[in-house]
Amino acid sequence: MVPRIRRGRRMMHSASLTNGAILKNNKRTLMFQLAAYLLAIVCLFPCTTCAFQHCKLASPSIATWQQRIRLPAAAAAATTTAEETTPKPSNNPRIQTTSTQIQQPSPEHDIELLSIYKSNKHLENNIVRLGRMGRTEQALQLYQAIWTLDSLKDQYRKIVQKNKSNSTPPPPTSIQLEWNNEPLSPHLTNFVTTSKLRPTTRLMNSAIDACARATRPQIHQHTAFSLYTHATSPQNADGSKKYSGALSPNVFTFGALLACCARNGDTTQSLELLQDLEEGGRFPDVALNGVIYSTVISACERAEVVDVNLALEVLNNATVVLAGRADGSGGGGTKHNNNQNAVMGVVGYNAAISTMARAMEWKMASQLLDEMIIHSTTAGLHSIDNWETSIPEEEMEPLLHVLHDERYKDLNIVVPKPDEVTFGTVLAACERSGEWEELLRIAKAAIEYGVKLDGMALTSALHACQQLGLAEDALEYLELMKQLGDEDFPITRGRQRMGAKQKLHGPDAVAYRLAISACARAPGGHRWQDGIRLLNEMRTSKYKNCAPDVVAYTAAIAGCSEAGEYTSAMQLIQTMRQEGIQPNVVTFSAVINACASASANLARKREEEDRSIAMEDVRLPMTRALKLLEAMKSPTSSIKPNIVTYNAAIRACAECLNLAGAFDLLRQLKEDGLEPTIVTYGSLMTACERMGDVEAASKVFRMVKEDDGVTTTMIFKQMKSFMERLLVVAERHVSQNVPFYSFEK
């Protein structure tokens, strides 16, 4: 590639020489041509400037990014009457209402933004798309533009009506529109007179929904209520009536407003708005549904202080209100005869359980799930025979207390069946609280119930298996993750919001690491080969982000450590280095611990089963461990041993009857600035017990008592074990007629 560039430079150099010769021979001709070019540029400069400005004005992508959020022109006047139409502004300190600046509309910019839209449907779709992408400012600019267009249309209507009274009215094409006493260009006037775009409730809902989906909802909640106030007001800022009149809000409007409150955790304004809707005086045509109540419950979840009791009260109240309206007996000025869609759905129950999960109330979350299963219809596919709750039913104080209230016995209250979100949320609550047995109980119940758990729920189950060392269960849950597909969990509207977490469609690296660690923690390390198999499976996995890393390798090596397979652990170290993965101190500590386990296994076999095993074979793993420790301590090593590494090496010496080596490692770790732990002293005591050295054991015991880093609780906790070991040493010395050295109590 370099020679090609050089040849090109040589060709350019020869071309420049040829041009120089031409200039010398035709100087006069080139001077005239240059002058003509300059004259043309001077003459065309004003035209090109105007064209550039027109292109800049007509391009939404350029102009949009240079604008701030602008509220409609009538927002300033309508805000003064906000107390008459909307609840009072919230006192929530998380909501910052001062950062939204109201700017005067620019008709040229607004009309240019709307010039590409032929219908309200097209405009609405684009506002929704921008809102879901997190481009809230651009969505609000489009919404602002529709009101600017509406004001210009009103001006055009007044001019036409005024001209009708004249004897000779001018043609419509000659009408000149103005904004702030400045005339509009003819093409903008023509668009105003011919466009069919107009403000609608759907456009208002789309703009408010964009505020609810904003990446900084604290700023846009006030903006959303200002948009609502302006749109539902019949007057403009100057007191005149709007051309399109006031917009009528519907249930989607209030759902979007409540979504803004929910994302800010503003329970005060949520409850005020909900109370107005329930009374039905100002909004008689708005029919409450489960989504409204679910959004209020979500506000309880995201509040500064999670209010579980309030969420439960809203859930119980919604169950009664919606059941009454479904029966046609509800109030609020609205009748819903046999409207089954008005009942409280599973989304509201999931929101309440999510509130409990965030408040670390795993028992309440599990109990609400139990009540849903007990009180919902259990016939059909989704059923559990002989369902057993975590709390006996007779001891439970019901969370859904309205089901046991005599006042509502005549209502047909329907409790929805739990779905995959319900089970997944309860699993997450148990995971946060570390209730691993309860977590696995819920996971198994979900499978029996016929619910297909998603990737996050299965990851929680894998976490429980990892904590409990249940290798077989972990492999089963990992197989269930492999069976997930894109068609199982479609992307919902909530997951289309910018920054929203997406569902897993198969096992990821976290799932594999948890499964490998579960195999490593299996009793006796008998599933270590499964851990290595999963590690190899990660390399060839079809799923994204499944390549093995240092954590996965370390988990597999930990399995080898439990089983005493030190040669396999050493091989994994070499493999990960070949793949460019740098081991860390945890990895090396696991390898040294594998050597210690190998020496312990060989020593036990030599003493109990096979006397043909030589002592050199028992000490070989210890030798490999000490060499690895020395390599870590070398000046060229970037990874230095920690106390865990030293403890593993001391244990290796203890299993090989190397008492002097164990005490030498104690000296080295102190020289390295490390403090021994109770594990260190326990390994030293093991070495003393193996050698039958009572004096050394007494020395270790005195060191434990004098160590300020070991608390008194730790000393008494280990004293019984130490005394038992000392008695074993004393018995050996007595049986061998060796003097028993006295030591301090």
C-alpha positions as MATLAB code, in Angstrom:
seq = 'MVPRIRRGRRMMHSASLTNGAILKNNKRTLMFQLAAYLLAIVCLFPCTTCAFQHCKLASPSIATWQQRIRLPAAAAAATTTAEETTPKPSNNPRIQTTSTQIQQPSPEHDIELLSIYKSNKHLENNIVRLGRMGRTEQALQLYQAIWTLDSLKDQYRKIVQKNKSNSTPPPPTSIQLEWNNEPLSPHLTNFVTTSKLRPTTRLMNSAIDACARATRPQIHQHTAFSLYTHATSPQNADGSKKYSGALSPNVFTFGALLACCARNGDTTQSLELLQDLEEGGRFPDVALNGVIYSTVISACERAEVVDVNLALEVLNNATVVLAGRADGSGGGGTKHNNNQNAVMGVVGYNAAISTMARAMEWKMASQLLDEMIIHSTTAGLHSIDNWETSIPEEEMEPLLHVLHDERYKDLNIVVPKPDEVTFGTVLAACERSGEWEELLRIAKAAIEYGVKLDGMALTSALHACQQLGLAEDALEYLELMKQLGDEDFPITRGRQRMGAKQKLHGPDAVAYRLAISACARAPGGHRWQDGIRLLNEMRTSKYKNCAPDVVAYTAAIAGCSEAGEYTSAMQLIQTMRQEGIQPNVVTFSAVINACASASANLARKREEEDRSIAMEDVRLPMTRALKLLEAMKSPTSSIKPNIVTYNAAIRACAECLNLAGAFDLLRQLKEDGLEPTIVTYGSLMTACERMGDVEAASKVFRMVKEDDGVTTTMIFKQMKSFMERLLVVAERHVSQNVPFYSFEK';
ca = [
       0.000    0.000    0.000;
       2.894    2.371    0.747;
       4.495    2.024   -2.745;
       1.121    2.778   -4.346;
       0.876    6.054   -2.421;
       4.375    6.989   -3.464;
       3.607    6.316   -7.136;
       0.541    8.508   -6.805;
       2.647   11.306   -5.373;
       5.053   11.011   -8.270;
       2.185   11.263  -10.762;
       0.824   14.340   -8.976;
       4.270   15.903   -9.063;
       4.600   15.360  -12.861;
       1.103   16.737  -13.392;
       2.003   19.892  -11.473;
       5.012   20.421  -13.763;
       2.795   20.144  -16.840;
       0.309   22.646  -15.415;
       3.166   25.011  -14.684;
       4.210   24.923  -18.314;
       0.684   25.675  -19.456;
       0.483   28.657  -17.105;
       3.656   30.098  -18.486;
       2.427   29.794  -22.066;
      -1.174   31.030  -21.461;
      -0.978   33.584  -18.646;
      -3.269   36.110  -20.290;
      -5.998   33.539  -21.028;
      -5.990   32.175  -17.498;
      -6.175   35.667  -15.982;
      -9.343   36.420  -17.945;
     -10.892   33.092  -16.882;
     -10.091   33.727  -13.238;
     -11.650   37.177  -13.369;
     -14.804   35.740  -14.925;
     -15.097   33.133  -12.167;
     -14.739   35.760   -9.453;
     -17.382   37.955  -11.077;
     -19.837   35.030  -11.236;
     -19.251   34.193   -7.569;
     -19.878   37.814   -6.504;
     -23.097   37.995   -8.513;
     -24.481   34.658   -7.283;
     -23.538   35.063   -3.597;
     -26.857   36.663   -2.446;
     -28.862   33.958   -4.223;
     -26.867   31.123   -2.710;
     -27.197   32.666    0.758;
     -30.974   32.816    0.472;
     -31.109   29.269   -0.843;
     -28.968   27.995    2.023;
     -31.172   29.720    4.583;
     -34.279   28.262    2.966;
     -32.814   24.759    3.021;
     -31.817   25.184    6.653;
     -35.332   26.347    7.525;
     -36.996   23.534    5.639;
     -34.871   20.804    7.197;
     -36.451   19.501   10.397;
     -33.336   17.560   11.325;
     -31.198   20.712   11.474;
     -33.658   23.131   12.990;
     -35.011   20.692   15.532;
     -31.767   20.111   17.399;
     -31.262   23.889   17.791;
     -34.596   24.417   19.574;
     -35.529   23.991   23.212;
     -38.851   22.704   24.501;
     -41.550   25.245   23.620;
     -45.027   25.073   25.074;
     -48.004   26.343   23.087;
     -48.576   30.077   22.980;
     -51.687   29.819   25.118;
     -49.934   27.871   27.855;
     -48.927   30.993   29.773;
     -52.497   32.254   29.982;
     -54.009   28.844   30.585;
     -51.626   28.069   33.419;
     -53.279   30.778   35.514;
     -56.471   28.703   35.550;
     -54.713   25.401   36.191;
     -56.163   25.089   39.687;
     -59.656   25.028   38.194;
     -59.019   22.084   35.877;
     -56.132   20.067   37.312;
     -54.838   19.128   40.763;
     -52.402   21.429   42.478;
     -48.723   21.026   41.582;
     -46.998   18.391   43.641;
     -44.635   19.198   46.489;
     -42.421   16.261   45.541;
     -38.815   17.530   45.780;
     -37.769   15.154   43.013;
     -39.823   17.088   40.446;
     -37.966   20.071   38.993;
     -40.461   22.316   37.277;
     -38.236   25.339   36.806;
     -36.005   23.853   34.119;
     -38.709   23.889   31.421;
     -38.566   27.186   29.562;
     -41.622   28.461   27.679;
     -40.547   30.063   24.410;
     -42.552   32.059   21.948;
     -43.547   30.026   18.892;
     -41.835   30.647   15.581;
     -44.360   30.213   12.752;
     -41.773   29.791   10.010;
     -40.055   27.006   11.876;
     -43.301   25.330   12.971;
     -44.941   25.413    9.546;
     -41.805   24.040    7.939;
     -41.861   21.146   10.419;
     -45.466   20.351    9.480;
     -45.021   20.791    5.728;
     -44.056   17.136    5.226;
     -47.187   15.772    6.937;
     -50.357   15.185    4.950;
     -52.592   13.814    7.702;
     -53.006   13.812   11.461;
     -52.347   10.080   11.525;
     -48.919   10.575    9.965;
     -48.093   13.323   12.467;
     -49.345   11.295   15.424;
     -47.267    8.271   14.444;
     -44.123   10.375   14.264;
     -44.747   11.983   17.665;
     -45.243    8.512   19.160;
     -42.072    7.250   17.465;
     -39.984   10.166   18.741;
     -41.377    9.703   22.242;
     -40.480    6.021   22.331;
     -36.992    6.818   21.087;
     -36.485    9.246   23.964;
     -36.418   12.297   21.680;
     -38.928   14.176   23.779;
     -37.976   17.690   22.679;
     -38.527   16.905   19.007;
     -41.878   15.281   19.781;
     -43.018   18.342   21.729;
     -41.884   20.685   18.950;
     -44.149   18.882   16.507;
     -47.022   19.155   18.949;
     -46.295   22.869   19.438;
     -46.351   23.367   15.693;
     -49.909   22.074   15.361;
     -51.152   24.809   17.710;
     -49.212   27.449   15.790;
     -50.934   26.227   12.643;
     -54.267   26.388   14.456;
     -53.665   30.039   15.416;
     -52.795   30.955   11.828;
     -55.897   29.174   10.594;
     -57.963   31.240   13.031;
     -56.344   34.394   11.663;
     -57.134   33.334    8.111;
     -60.775   32.626    9.072;
     -61.169   36.095   10.574;
     -59.691   37.752    7.489;
     -62.033   35.821    5.193;
     -65.082   36.756    7.290;
     -64.044   40.404    7.294;
     -63.560   40.444    3.539;
     -67.022   38.982    2.983;
     -68.568   42.239    4.195;
     -66.702   44.216    1.547;
     -68.381   44.907   -1.772;
     -65.383   43.621   -3.701;
     -63.591   41.014   -1.536;
     -60.050   40.133   -2.631;
     -59.298   36.622   -3.887;
     -58.150   34.132   -1.230;
     -54.747   33.829   -2.884;
     -54.022   37.477   -2.155;
     -54.667   37.218    1.592;
     -51.530   37.982    3.616;
     -51.102   36.357    7.067;
     -48.996   37.976    9.761;
     -47.227   36.950   12.940;
     -46.066   39.600   15.389;
     -46.821   42.246   12.745;
     -44.526   40.557   10.247;
     -45.964   39.057    7.053;
     -45.548   35.384    6.281;
     -44.074   34.184    3.043;
     -46.569   33.183    0.333;
     -45.716   29.492    0.408;
     -46.288   29.352    4.188;
     -49.598   31.148    3.781;
     -50.617   28.685    1.101;
     -49.819   25.743    3.395;
     -51.911   27.250    6.204;
     -54.922   27.690    3.938;
     -54.746   24.195    2.428;
     -53.501   21.975    5.291;
     -55.966   19.596    6.929;
     -53.873   19.178   10.074;
     -55.582   20.198   13.300;
     -55.203   19.677   17.045;
     -56.862   16.525   18.344;
     -57.065   14.612   21.601;
     -54.932   11.855   20.101;
     -52.132   14.329   19.364;
     -52.378   15.677   22.913;
     -52.176   12.148   24.299;
     -49.143   11.398   22.134;
     -47.328   14.501   23.399;
     -48.117   13.731   27.054;
     -47.032   10.134   26.501;
     -43.713   11.443   25.132;
     -43.253   13.347   28.405;
     -43.987   10.153   30.348;
     -41.328    8.283   28.379;
     -38.678   10.993   28.714;
     -35.269   10.018   30.029;
     -35.612   12.733   32.682;
     -39.231   12.502   33.807;
     -38.647   14.899   36.716;
     -38.439   17.741   34.226;
     -41.314   16.760   31.985;
     -44.093   16.051   34.487;
     -44.860   19.754   34.823;
     -44.642   20.077   31.053;
     -47.175   17.292   30.598;
     -49.730   18.937   32.907;
     -49.138   22.302   31.198;
     -49.850   20.727   27.826;
     -53.029   19.221   29.218;
     -54.146   22.530   30.739;
     -53.570   24.408   27.507;
     -55.245   21.851   25.276;
     -58.389   21.578   27.423;
     -58.760   25.357   27.726;
     -61.183   26.982   25.235;
     -59.269   30.255   25.068;
     -56.003   31.482   23.642;
     -53.479   33.594   25.514;
     -55.211   36.826   24.457;
     -58.578   35.631   25.761;
     -60.035   34.866   22.351;
     -61.611   31.551   21.552;
     -59.511   28.875   19.926;
     -60.155   28.028   16.312;
     -60.412   24.294   17.115;
     -61.882   24.822   20.565;
     -60.975   22.931   23.736;
     -59.954   19.302   23.438;
     -61.844   16.682   25.421;
     -59.586   14.410   27.514;
     -60.225   10.690   27.613;
     -58.964    7.788   29.671;
     -55.740    7.634   27.664;
     -55.030   11.278   28.536;
     -55.214   10.624   32.250;
     -53.326    7.365   31.848;
     -50.423    9.291   30.286;
     -50.567   11.982   32.998;
     -50.526    9.329   35.701;
     -47.607    7.637   33.952;
     -45.635   10.879   34.356;
     -46.483   10.914   38.062;
     -45.627    7.226   38.388;
     -42.163    7.594   36.897;
     -41.468   10.358   39.414;
     -42.964    8.446   42.333;
     -45.418   11.301   42.880;
     -48.144    9.589   44.894;
     -49.736   12.879   46.013;
     -50.693   14.113   42.578;
     -51.550   10.578   41.443;
     -54.087   10.145   44.241;
     -55.577   13.602   43.649;
     -56.119   12.865   39.983;
     -57.481    9.399   40.753;
     -59.952   10.868   43.250;
     -61.262   13.290   40.634;
     -61.760   10.444   38.199;
     -63.537    8.272   40.765;
     -65.935   11.054   41.738;
     -66.873   11.512   38.080;
     -68.092   15.108   38.505;
     -65.693   16.880   36.191;
     -64.928   13.919   33.947;
     -68.197   11.962   33.673;
     -67.320   10.450   30.301;
     -63.981    8.989   31.423;
     -64.333    5.313   32.276;
     -61.826    4.078   34.835;
     -59.985    0.881   34.005;
     -57.323   -1.332   35.471;
     -54.508    0.546   33.748;
     -55.316    3.728   35.670;
     -55.157    1.952   39.021;
     -52.050    0.007   38.018;
     -50.256    3.240   37.202;
     -51.138    4.708   40.606;
     -49.762    1.576   42.266;
     -46.551    2.016   40.245;
     -46.237    5.501   41.728;
     -46.234    3.887   45.182;
     -43.381    1.652   44.060;
     -41.210    4.509   42.785;
     -41.805    6.899   45.662;
     -38.921    8.097   47.801;
     -40.236    5.854   50.571;
     -41.904    2.784   49.089;
     -45.448    2.673   50.436;
     -46.568   -0.967   50.369;
     -49.669   -0.363   52.470;
     -50.883    2.372   50.133;
     -50.338    0.102   47.125;
     -52.426   -2.621   48.796;
     -55.222   -0.173   49.610;
     -55.332    1.050   46.015;
     -55.389   -2.572   44.818;
     -58.294   -3.501   47.114;
     -60.184   -0.342   46.252;
     -59.688   -0.937   42.534;
     -60.925   -4.508   42.877;
     -64.175   -3.282   44.422;
     -64.723   -0.240   42.192;
     -64.097   -2.036   38.933;
     -66.110   -5.064   39.991;
     -69.046   -2.769   40.839;
     -68.861   -0.998   37.518;
     -68.636   -4.289   35.676;
     -71.902   -5.268   37.361;
     -73.464   -1.945   36.362;
     -73.754   -0.712   39.952;
     -70.785    1.601   40.019;
     -70.975    5.329   40.494;
     -69.074    8.110   38.845;
     -71.727    8.929   36.272;
     -70.734    6.046   34.030;
     -72.463    2.732   33.469;
     -70.643   -0.386   32.377;
     -73.162   -3.173   32.116;
     -71.396   -6.514   32.168;
     -68.139   -4.944   31.030;
     -65.650   -7.701   31.756;
     -62.788   -5.501   30.546;
     -63.324   -3.191   33.523;
     -62.135   -5.681   36.144;
     -58.764   -5.308   37.813;
     -56.358   -7.249   35.648;
     -53.162   -9.046   36.422;
     -51.109   -5.924   35.605;
     -52.328   -4.194   38.749;
     -51.513   -7.203   40.904;
     -48.075   -7.362   39.327;
     -47.532   -3.688   40.143;
     -48.436   -4.336   43.789;
     -46.087   -7.324   43.968;
     -43.346   -5.233   42.376;
     -43.873   -2.617   45.092;
     -43.416   -5.325   47.724;
     -40.309   -6.585   45.968;
     -38.712   -3.164   46.028;
     -39.582   -2.780   49.714;
     -37.867   -6.133   50.434;
     -41.200   -7.580   51.587;
     -40.734  -10.996   50.031;
     -43.223  -12.659   52.384;
     -45.988  -10.293   51.320;
     -45.149  -10.806   47.653;
     -45.218  -14.576   48.063;
     -48.461  -14.426   50.045;
     -50.195  -12.263   47.417;
     -49.161  -14.787   44.776;
     -50.596  -17.569   46.936;
     -53.876  -15.675   47.308;
     -54.086  -15.126   43.556;
     -53.674  -18.848   42.938;
     -56.175  -19.806   45.644;
     -58.911  -17.334   44.670;
     -58.537  -17.403   40.892;
     -60.140  -20.045   38.730;
     -57.993  -23.166   39.017;
     -59.728  -25.251   36.389;
     -58.105  -25.916   33.061;
     -54.476  -25.826   32.012;
     -53.306  -23.379   34.664;
     -53.878  -25.328   37.862;
     -51.918  -26.796   40.740;
     -53.183  -29.832   42.573;
     -52.906  -29.681   46.366;
     -51.348  -26.222   46.350;
     -49.325  -25.607   49.505;
     -48.562  -22.064   50.533;
     -45.421  -20.946   52.311;
     -47.670  -19.734   55.166;
     -50.602  -21.893   56.333;
     -53.839  -20.433   55.036;
     -55.413  -20.340   58.498;
     -52.487  -18.275   59.789;
     -52.503  -15.774   56.951;
     -53.975  -12.328   57.449;
     -55.404  -11.833   53.966;
     -53.909   -9.079   51.851;
     -56.964   -9.040   49.592;
     -59.247   -8.233   52.515;
     -62.143   -7.170   50.272;
     -62.656  -10.830   49.355;
     -63.596  -11.526   52.964;
     -65.689   -8.400   53.541;
     -69.415   -9.074   53.906;
     -70.240   -5.708   52.365;
     -68.971   -6.868   48.964;
     -70.232  -10.438   48.991;
     -72.784   -9.638   46.276;
     -70.133   -8.312   43.889;
     -68.673  -10.601   41.317;
     -65.031   -9.940   42.228;
     -62.667  -11.626   39.807;
     -59.087  -12.346   40.865;
     -56.853  -12.795   37.808;
     -54.567  -15.742   37.309;
     -50.876  -15.046   37.829;
     -48.787  -14.915   34.681;
     -45.074  -15.106   33.936;
     -44.572  -11.515   35.143;
     -46.231  -12.320   38.475;
     -44.010  -15.304   39.135;
     -40.927  -13.487   37.876;
     -41.524  -10.526   40.193;
     -41.948  -12.777   43.225;
     -38.769  -14.606   42.268;
     -36.954  -11.264   42.086;
     -38.267  -10.355   45.555;
     -36.969  -13.627   47.001;
     -33.640  -13.122   45.243;
     -33.166   -9.650   46.715;
     -33.820  -11.008   50.195;
     -31.654  -14.105   49.766;
     -34.562  -16.508   50.313;
     -33.196  -19.211   48.044;
     -35.402  -22.121   49.172;
     -38.567  -20.041   48.763;
     -37.330  -18.875   45.377;
     -36.964  -22.420   44.100;
     -40.372  -23.318   45.526;
     -41.976  -20.514   43.513;
     -40.012  -21.436   40.381;
     -41.106  -25.059   40.535;
     -44.694  -23.969   41.214;
     -44.635  -21.748   38.127;
     -43.570  -24.647   35.922;
     -46.257  -26.849   37.457;
     -48.771  -24.037   36.970;
     -48.038  -24.013   33.250;
     -46.333  -20.618   33.163;
     -43.288  -20.245   30.960;
     -40.700  -18.261   32.895;
     -38.718  -15.636   31.038;
     -34.953  -15.268   30.974;
     -34.713  -12.990   34.027;
     -36.844  -15.326   36.163;
     -34.778  -18.323   35.119;
     -31.629  -16.367   35.947;
     -32.991  -15.850   39.467;
     -33.594  -19.603   39.739;
     -30.033  -20.251   38.579;
     -28.778  -17.838   41.223;
     -30.597  -19.839   43.898;
     -29.122  -23.083   42.572;
     -25.677  -21.503   42.635;
     -26.085  -20.399   46.248;
     -27.351  -23.825   47.347;
     -24.955  -25.885   45.204;
     -27.786  -27.630   43.321;
     -26.041  -28.632   40.122;
     -28.806  -30.842   38.732;
     -31.473  -28.161   39.128;
     -29.162  -25.550   37.621;
     -28.654  -27.656   34.501;
     -32.427  -28.061   34.155;
     -33.084  -24.318   34.372;
     -30.277  -23.661   31.898;
     -31.952  -26.030   29.445;
     -35.225  -24.132   29.891;
     -33.417  -20.924   28.960;
     -32.180  -22.546   25.768;
     -35.784  -23.252   24.795;
     -36.770  -19.574   24.891;
     -37.508  -17.923   21.563;
     -38.368  -14.511   20.185;
     -41.992  -15.536   19.732;
     -42.438  -16.396   23.419;
     -42.129  -12.863   24.765;
     -42.995  -10.146   22.223;
     -41.727   -6.625   22.810;
     -44.385   -4.661   24.661;
     -44.915   -0.919   24.571;
     -43.218   -0.555   27.924;
     -40.034   -2.107   26.550;
     -40.004    0.245   23.565;
     -39.037    3.109   25.840;
     -35.453    4.246   25.442;
     -33.222    2.550   28.019;
     -35.791   -0.084   28.994;
     -34.420   -3.539   29.783;
     -35.077   -6.111   27.096;
     -36.008   -9.719   27.695;
     -33.496  -12.510   27.306;
     -34.111  -14.906   24.447;
     -31.616  -17.489   25.609;
     -28.840  -18.016   28.154;
     -26.260  -15.284   28.412;
     -22.847  -15.265   30.050;
     -24.377  -14.613   33.488;
     -26.587  -17.702   33.223;
     -23.652  -19.883   32.207;
     -21.479  -18.545   35.022;
     -24.189  -19.250   37.582;
     -24.663  -22.790   36.269;
     -20.902  -23.448   36.304;
     -20.661  -22.120   39.848;
     -23.582  -24.335   40.917;
     -21.684  -27.351   39.569;
     -18.570  -26.179   41.379;
     -20.422  -25.908   44.699;
     -21.982  -29.339   44.480;
     -21.107  -31.454   47.563;
     -17.716  -33.050   47.185;
     -17.151  -31.358   43.841;
     -18.575  -34.390   42.010;
     -20.034  -32.172   39.217;
     -16.782  -30.459   38.255;
     -16.800  -32.091   34.830;
     -20.210  -30.558   34.092;
     -18.718  -27.155   34.870;
     -15.926  -27.678   32.323;
     -18.489  -28.934   29.791;
     -20.521  -25.741   30.196;
     -17.331  -23.708   29.876;
     -16.589  -25.365   26.538;
     -20.218  -24.872   25.506;
     -19.865  -21.125   25.980;
     -17.246  -20.986   23.222;
     -19.584  -22.485   20.636;
     -22.847  -20.991   21.899;
     -25.141  -19.424   19.302;
     -26.300  -16.809   21.793;
     -24.740  -13.360   22.023;
     -22.236  -12.343   24.688;
     -21.582  -15.905   25.819;
     -17.822  -16.040   25.407;
     -16.086  -17.370   28.537;
     -14.360  -14.798   30.703;
     -12.207  -14.850   33.811;
     -15.264  -15.288   36.052;
     -16.441  -18.375   34.137;
     -12.952  -19.894   34.170;
     -12.552  -19.192   37.870;
     -15.895  -20.872   38.612;
     -14.836  -23.961   36.653;
     -11.481  -24.008   38.451;
     -13.325  -23.747   41.780;
     -15.130  -26.962   40.839;
     -11.795  -28.620   40.209;
     -10.666  -27.281   43.560;
     -13.534  -28.951   45.414;
     -12.783  -32.241   43.663;
      -9.017  -31.979   44.107;
      -8.431  -32.115   40.327;
      -5.400  -29.869   40.385;
      -4.057  -31.017   37.019;
      -7.315  -29.962   35.316;
      -7.166  -26.654   37.173;
      -3.619  -26.074   35.907;
      -4.739  -26.917   32.381;
      -7.567  -24.388   32.571;
      -5.045  -21.713   33.576;
      -3.039  -22.448   30.433;
      -6.132  -22.477   28.240;
      -7.415  -19.122   29.431;
      -3.993  -17.569   28.879;
      -3.951  -18.944   25.332;
      -7.317  -17.265   24.760;
      -5.973  -13.941   25.991;
      -7.830  -14.022   29.316;
      -5.718  -12.873   32.258;
      -6.224  -14.855   35.490;
      -6.763  -12.891   38.683;
      -5.859  -13.564   42.297;
      -9.100  -15.481   42.866;
      -8.215  -17.789   39.986;
      -4.741  -18.534   41.351;
      -6.117  -19.019   44.848;
      -8.589  -21.581   43.500;
      -5.769  -23.472   41.775;
      -3.681  -23.549   44.974;
      -6.729  -24.714   46.887;
      -7.166  -27.486   44.291;
      -3.627  -28.599   45.057;
      -4.437  -28.634   48.773;
      -7.562  -30.727   48.169;
      -5.584  -33.130   45.995;
      -2.980  -33.619   48.740;
      -5.736  -34.152   51.312;
      -7.441  -36.777   49.147;
      -4.195  -38.645   48.523;
      -3.236  -38.514   52.193;
      -6.614  -39.915   53.227;
      -6.398  -42.725   50.703;
      -2.857  -43.515   51.821;
      -3.922  -43.727   55.467;
      -7.240  -45.537   55.033;
      -7.214  -47.470   51.768;
      -4.048  -47.679   49.734;
      -0.718  -47.798   51.574;
       1.074  -48.124   48.247;
       0.682  -44.381   47.642;
       4.064  -42.834   48.306;
       4.499  -39.721   50.404;
       6.136  -38.067   47.415;
       2.849  -38.418   45.523;
       1.023  -36.735   48.397;
       3.489  -33.845   48.437;
       3.554  -33.297   44.656;
       0.406  -31.094   44.564;
       1.784  -29.091   47.512;
       5.020  -28.523   45.610;
       3.084  -27.243   42.585;
       1.095  -24.932   44.851;
       4.190  -23.453   46.489;
       5.807  -22.883   43.090;
       2.712  -21.050   41.890;
       2.789  -18.937   45.045;
       6.433  -18.052   44.463;
       5.621  -17.107   40.858;
       2.918  -14.739   42.121;
       5.412  -13.136   44.547;
       8.049  -12.560   41.880;
       8.758   -8.934   40.900;
       7.602   -9.553   37.316;
       4.160  -10.750   38.394;
       1.290   -8.260   38.194;
      -0.899  -10.362   40.512;
       0.130  -10.541   44.135;
      -1.161  -13.132   46.621;
      -3.729  -12.126   49.221;
      -4.698  -13.734   52.495;
      -6.958  -16.243   50.717;
      -4.013  -17.380   48.597;
      -1.803  -17.826   51.638;
      -4.524  -19.701   53.511;
      -4.853  -22.144   50.617;
      -1.071  -22.667   50.552;
      -0.952  -23.195   54.337;
      -3.724  -25.750   53.993;
      -1.680  -27.550   51.324;
       1.298  -27.696   53.711;
      -0.939  -28.924   56.515;
      -2.280  -31.797   54.442;
       1.278  -32.835   53.537;
       2.607  -32.786   57.113;
       4.810  -29.798   56.276;
       4.518  -27.967   59.587;
       7.671  -25.920   59.046;
       6.419  -24.777   55.635;
       3.071  -23.732   57.136;
       4.729  -21.553   59.811;
       7.094  -20.130   57.170;
       4.086  -19.055   55.093;
       2.665  -17.382   58.202;
       5.874  -15.390   58.482;
       5.778  -14.469   54.784;
       2.225  -13.207   54.806;
       2.996  -10.962   57.761;
       6.043   -9.631   55.895;
       3.771   -8.841   52.957;
       1.613   -6.684   55.214;
      -1.280   -9.155   55.476;
      -3.130  -10.030   58.649;
      -3.863  -13.695   59.478;
      -7.498  -14.691   59.859;
      -9.274  -17.395   61.812;
      -8.953  -19.560   58.684;
      -5.176  -19.114   58.788;
      -4.984  -20.277   62.391;
      -7.347  -23.151   61.666;
      -5.071  -24.399   58.867;
      -2.053  -24.111   61.162;
      -3.884  -26.072   63.829;
      -4.640  -28.746   61.226;
      -0.920  -28.979   60.491;
      -0.161  -29.362   64.181;
      -2.819  -32.056   64.536;
      -1.461  -33.972   61.534;
       2.064  -33.922   63.030;
       0.929  -34.526   66.604;
       2.923  -31.486   67.786;
       1.291  -30.312   71.014;
       3.785  -27.522   71.592;
       3.142  -26.068   68.138;
      -0.598  -26.357   68.688;
      -0.263  -24.504   71.985;
       1.680  -21.798   70.195;
      -1.067  -21.385   67.598;
      -3.727  -21.180   70.300;
      -1.800  -18.423   72.101;
      -1.466  -16.499   68.828;
      -5.227  -16.646   68.349;
      -5.833  -15.200   71.815;
      -3.266  -12.415   71.292;
      -4.461  -11.443   67.808;
      -6.437   -8.195   67.984;
      -7.808   -8.771   64.501;
      -9.743  -11.831   65.666;
     -12.757  -10.902   67.752;
     -13.698  -12.622   70.998;
     -16.714  -14.149   69.288;
     -14.481  -15.794   66.734;
     -12.191  -17.111   69.456;
     -14.991  -18.802   71.387;
     -16.464  -20.117   68.164;
     -13.219  -21.839   67.265;
     -12.165  -22.793   70.802;
     -14.186  -26.008   70.838;
     -12.686  -27.151   67.556;
      -9.191  -26.255   68.725;
      -9.624  -28.099   72.018;
     -10.864  -31.195   70.251;
      -7.804  -31.132   68.013;
      -5.483  -30.633   70.978;
      -7.060  -33.617   72.711;
      -6.383  -35.697   69.600;
      -2.756  -34.589   69.709;
      -2.496  -35.364   73.429;
      -3.957  -38.843   72.946;
      -1.394  -39.587   70.265;
       1.441  -38.449   72.492;
       0.199  -40.519   75.438;
      -0.199  -43.609   73.291;
       3.364  -43.113   72.028;
       4.784  -42.328   75.546;
       5.683  -38.805   74.424;
       5.687  -36.072   77.138;
       2.571  -33.935   77.014;
       3.550  -30.282   77.213;
       1.324  -28.098   79.373;
      -0.070  -24.901   77.931;
      -2.003  -21.937   79.194;
      -5.776  -22.169   79.356;
];
